[in-house]
Amino acid sequence: MVAKCCGFDFSGNESFKTTECTMPLSTQSQADDEKYVLVASLDNARNLSNILKAITFKDHAIFNATPNGLKVTVEDSKCLQANAFIQAEIFQEYTIKEDVVGFQVNLTVLLDCLSIFGGSTLPGVSTALRMCYRGYGYPLTLFLEEGGVVTVCKINTQEPEEPIDFEFCSSNVINKVILQSESLKEPFSELDMSSEVLQITMSPSQPYFRLSTFGNSGNAHYDFPKDSDMMELFRCTKTQTNRYKMSLMKPSTKALALSCKVSVRTDSRGFLSLQYLVRNDDGQICFVEYYCCPDEEVE
Amino acid sequence: MDCVVTGGNVKVLAKAILSLSRIGDELYVEPQDDGLALRSVNSSRSAYGCFLFAPLFFTRYTIPNGQDFRCKMAIKSVQAVFRSLASLEKTVEKCHIELDKKKNRLTFTLHCKHGLLKTHNLSFQDSESLQAVFDKESYANVFRAQPRLLADTVVHFPSSLDEVTMSVNDDRMWFRNHVEDEAELSKAMQTELCLASDEFDHFAVRAHNSVTFCLKELRGLLVFAESANLPISIYFDEPGSPVVLSVTDSVLEGNFVLATLSDDSHQRKDNTRRAQTPPPPPPDDFMNDDIDSYLIAMDTSMAPGPSSAGPPTPPLAKSTYSKQPVAAYHRTRIHSEEEEEEKEETDDSDRPPNKKFCSLFFGSVLPPSSQMSTQPVTNQEVLASDSEDDTQAE
């Protein structure tokens, strides 16, 4: 694997005239655009950076762009996979010249670039983004503009890896609940991190939906009744108790914090799927998905 | 034990545990006939806190008949039960505390909004009774103030500050910090605040004294008092005897007992007493430490024990003695000589506390016999001489 590095280019080349940069992102010549296989623009870069933060637990992120939109995948230990889906409609401009464009970049570096102007959350202050990729072997180029100042970042890309297929298909789903995220935020923020595992019990009878931890000072259970007003859907067919490594579950808290609804599903093998519905600053909807393998079989 | 707390009282309970966590690492739980006692003591046994929640505080309070039960557990794990303190009032409707003696589990069940049920099964250890010996009635100086007044006072002291000195005369109370002689002048800051007696709900002074004690625990109790909006009563006497901070209402009582720094006059008195005691056994690893400050502090912390404490103390005093280096005896004498030389200057009562004691000043918290409570002394006595270093050395 080639060493990753981040290239910041403040020189204003790329036939980029900083003197004329009142509308810099639209001043690029048509000729420039033609070189790229992928061009995606956003008025507010936070709409991208926020959702990427929800899956940031490893540096390597696999980008997979199709005409439908952008899918970003991050994996850990071959046991955990997180996907963020940003539909083409979210972008103000989304041009793709091939059926599939794939590359891999360092996600931490990309996020640093996206917030290069400080990532202000003040209303009315936003960073505009134009993200361009020329193809295999080329860097990912970001044009960022805020208040008439433009930064061009080039992030070296890597050979894209093939994301793991968790073979999680809805026909094998045994249990499924949809909850309003609000109700899970507190339990997740309180989880006893001295516990090695998070145990999830889903059952058509009591305790219906239970999160358990087994820590140094004792154990804790969080029970959600199926008729709770936070429970949007309760479809459990069989009692299942599975354990998932706490260290793998922890990153999903970031996605939970951003989301408004979460769907928790387990399949016949005990694999866990967490799907988060995330509403961005402009009220548009994106999805984040986590897959996690169960820990050793519980007796 | 089986008890239920509802509504706003859940937060009161949680805040009490939070303020006890500022004292020690362990929470002592003792269900008594007159209510549930929660206590904590710090490792050097120089600070002790106790909350007693009367049966009326609970919606249900039942304890098993005729069998004493008490336990201790890590206070952190109990805090974890009430982790979302800020939203507690809004989310928790009912808290059920139940003891399962067979499984050695204390179970906290929180019934929350939206039907969420949180169950925490905490393991515990059996423990002896923890009971500080103090008698509020015998104190010379008694004050009562709204928590706001004290909170507004301590807020002016930097959070890094350990101790504060409280002085009184007939119509004023001062709080000040002590700046060490060796402190860097550019960083040193002396803060002094004066409160007039009419700011207090109650202000009764019989002895114009000043005492130095730790701020941390006072801040801890303030967290509770402010949230429960209960006035804090302060009882204190003379330097070296503990200051008692207390909050009371119809269903609960909280008492924090904090050691104060002994002043020099005490120390001289103690030195003369020390001279009569037999030389202690050989030294241990304390010799490596800042021996001067250690020995001096040891000296102050030791003396009241055997001479004033009555029957239950000897075993404890003995154990403490065994830790005293042989050099202590000699050092004490040397120190007394120095003391003589300094005598003229030290008579000034406004003198700032001798910083040398600070590392261990918690020692002499056993009240002199005159203040001994009428309560029977239980098997584990708190606030007897025991130093932080002792604990660490174990």
Interface residues (C-beta under 8 A of the other chain):
Chain A: S183 E186 P187 S189 E190 D192 G215 N216 S217 G218 N219 A220 H221 Y222 D223 F224 P225 D227 S228 D229 M230
Chain B: M73 A74 K76 S77 A80 R83 S84 S87 T91 R105 H114 G115 L116 L117 K118 T119 H120 N121 L122 S123
